[in-house]
């Protein structure tokens, strides 16, 4: 809408709307509602009122409450509102509750300038008999006690694990022991 407002004098509304996937009536309705707020729909008017209440409740609770707790707070204060409405309006307002748990732990930082091993199978993971081709994987699993690192060696033909190891530290020996 802002783009159309800025360029309507030079190009006109209809030609711009032809290029953009917007009907001219949508633009004119949006403009009318902006210039005359009383012409907005009942839902839009109610949403505007509720956005203020949601912002107040979110600020009053240290900006950590999510949609469910904001919904409960508003219901306690005699506001008849659905939880999905609170979720929708909070999403529109860019409000989000505090997220529990630790921050994401980055376990690998690739060295883009370092040497890269060759792909010896050229991305063709097929074997005609057992023990012709093994592939390995190394990953981590978050647990309540912290991260656990797991190394697997898999036979491509049978798709069975032929070796594996688990450890609480990410070391080269872990992968070699699995092999």
N, C-alpha and C positions, 0 to 999 in steps of 0.2 A: 504494500500500500504506500509505503514511504517513497519507493522508487517511482510509482505512478504519479504521486503528488509532485515530485521534483521535476518530472519530465512531461507532464501533461500539457503545458503551454507550448512546448516545442513540437511534440508528436501527436498529441490528442490521446484521450483515454481509450477509445475503441481500438486504434491500431496497436497500442501497447498491450492491451488485453488479448488481442489476437495472437501476438507472439508469446505472451505468457499464458500459462494454463489457468486463466482467471476470467470469469464472466464479468462483463461490465457492470451488471446489476449487483454483483458482490461488492465491487469497489464502491459504487454509489451508496449502497446500504451501509457499508463500513464508514464512509465519510459522513453520512447523515447521522449515524449513531454517535460519531465523535463530536460533531457540531451541536447536535441536540440530544443530550444524554437521556432525556425523558422518553425518547422514541425507542429505546432499547427494549428487548424482550424482558419479561418478568424474571426469567432465569438469569439473564445477564445482570439485572439490577440486584437480585438476591446474591449472586456470586460476588459482586462487588462489596456488598455488606458483609458477607461471610469471610471474605479475604481479610478484611480489617480485624475481625474477631480472631481468625486463625493467627494472624501476625501478632496480635496482642498476647494470645495464649502461648505462642512459641517463644516470644521475647520474655514473658513472665517466668518461663521455666528454663531459663539459661540457654535457650536455643538448642536443647538436646532432645526434646520430645519428638517422636515420630508421629505419623498419621493416627495410629491407634490411640495413643495417649492424648493427643490433641482432641480427637473425637470424643473421648471420655470426659475430658475437661469441659468441652463445650456442652455436652449433654448434662453434666452436673450443673452448669450455669443456665439451664433451661433453654438451650438452643436446640431446636429440632432439626437435626442434620444427619444424613447418612454417612457412614464411614467412607464409602467409595467417593462421595462428593469431597470430603476432606482430603482424600488421597489425590484426587484430580486437581483440586485447587492448590494444594501444596506443591504438586509437580509443576503446575503453571507458574507458581511464584518462585520456584527454585529452592524451596525449603526442604530440608531433610533432617531427620533425627540423627543422634549420635550412633555410630556403628560400633558394636562390641567387638572385642578381640584385638589381637596384635596387628600391627601394620604388616603389609606384605613384605616377605623377606626374599630378596633377590639372591639366588644361590649361584648363579653363573653370570659372569660378565665376559662376553666373548672378546677376544683380541682380533679385530678385523685385519690387522696387518700381519698376523702370525701365519705360519704355514697350515694348510688344510690337507688332511689325508685324502687320498684318491678314493673315489667310489668304485670299489673293485667289482661290483656286480652290475653296474650301470642301471640301477633302480629296477632290475629284473629279479624279483624275489621268488624264483621257481627252482625246484630241485627234482630230479627224477628218482632219487633214492635217498635213504636216510644218511645223515652225516656228510653230505656233500656241501651243504651251505648252512652255516650258523649265523644268526644275527644277534646283536646285543642291544640291550636298552638299559639306561640308567636314569632313575627318577627319584623323586622324594614324595613322601606321604606325610601330611600333617596329622599329628596325633595330639591328645591332651597333654602329653609329656614333652612335646616338641616335635621336630622333624625327624623322620626315619628315612634313611637313604637305602634304596633297593637297586641291585644290579641283577639282570636276567640275561641268560644266554638261551636262545630258542633255536631248535632245529627247524628249518624252513619246510622240509618235506612232511614231517609228522606234526609240526606245530606244537611240539611239546617242549617244556622247559628242561634243558639238559644241565643247567647249572644256575645257581642263584645265591646271593648273599644279601644280608641286611645288616646295617650298622647305624650308629647314631652320628657318625662323622663321615664326611665326604672325602674319601681318600682314594688314591690310585690302587692301593692294595685291595680295597673292597671289590673293584671291578676285576682285577686279576684273579682274585680268589673265586669269583663266580665262573670265570673262564676255566 
